[in-house]
Amino acid sequence: MALRRWGVIAARQLWEDIEPDLRQFVQDRATELTEALRNRMKETGKSAIEEEKDRFRLRLKEVERAMSENTSSNSSASGMN
């Protein structure tokens, strides 16, 4: 029983010794990870926006081409009447 009590006391003393450093480490690491995540999200967001702009430009060209072809087809068809 005395050995067990000594183990508990030793564990408490160890915890008291390392707790401030451990708390600081965890807090610092959380700050670093949060900043890294923010930066990653910012970069990912920028590239996603650029991809969507490119996709929109391509779609707009497709629509313009289809409208032009449709207009040409309608002009040809109306000339045949």
Helices and strands as residue ranges (DSSP letters): H 2-80
